[in-house]
Amino acid sequence: GRLELSADPALLSVRGRRPAGVSGWAGPWPVLERWWARDGGRRIARMQVTTDDGHAWLLLVDRGEWWVEAHYG
């Protein structure tokens, strides 16, 4: 169904960095941004991921594309 992952995340690959194994994750959480807008706003989901190299990431999925919204570490 919607907002369900097909499998547990195992690897995070971000352009310019070496791929890292996923050590933990939470989400995804649905968000309706600009819900008051006449066009109905934007439906996205966010997800937090920690990687085995000690970093944490806030990911966003919008129309099937994943983006890094924040990086910690």
N, C-alpha and C positions, 0 to 999 in steps of 0.2 A: 504494500500500500504506500500511500504518500507519506513522506517524512520517515520512512523506514529505510535502513541501510540493507543492502543485499547480503552483506557479510560484515563482520567486525573489521574495522580499519587495521591494516597490518604495516603499511609503509606510507610515509609522507615524502613526496617528491616536490620540491620547490625550485623553480628556475634559479640557477646561480649557486645552489647548495647541493651537497651530497645527499642522496636519499637516506632517510633515517627510519628505523623501526618505531612503530607506535607502541608506547608502553601503557597508555591509558587514554580514555576518551569519555566525553559526556555529550549528550544531545542526540540528534539535532533538535533544536527548538524553533518552532515556526514563529515568524514575525510578520505582521502586516504593517509596513511602514506607510506613513501618510494616509491612514485609514479614512481620514476626513476628506480627502481629495475627490473631486468629481469623477476622476478616471478610475477610482477604486484603489489607488495606491499601488504598492509593490509588495508581492508576497515573496519572502526569502526564508531561509533557515540558517541558523548559526550553530556551530559545533566547536567544542574545545578539544584539543588533542595535545597530549604530552608525548615527547619522543625520547628514545633511549639515549640521546646525546645531551639530555638535560634541558631541553627547550620546551616551551609551551606555545601553542598557536591557537588563535581564534580564527576559524574558517567560516566562510559565508558561501552559500550556494544560491545562485540566482539564475533561473531559466536553464538549469542543468549544468552550469559552469561553476566550478569551485574557485574561490579567491581567498588569499590570505588577508584578513582584516587587521590582525595584530600579531606581533611576535614578542614573546617574553623570554629573556634569557640570553 
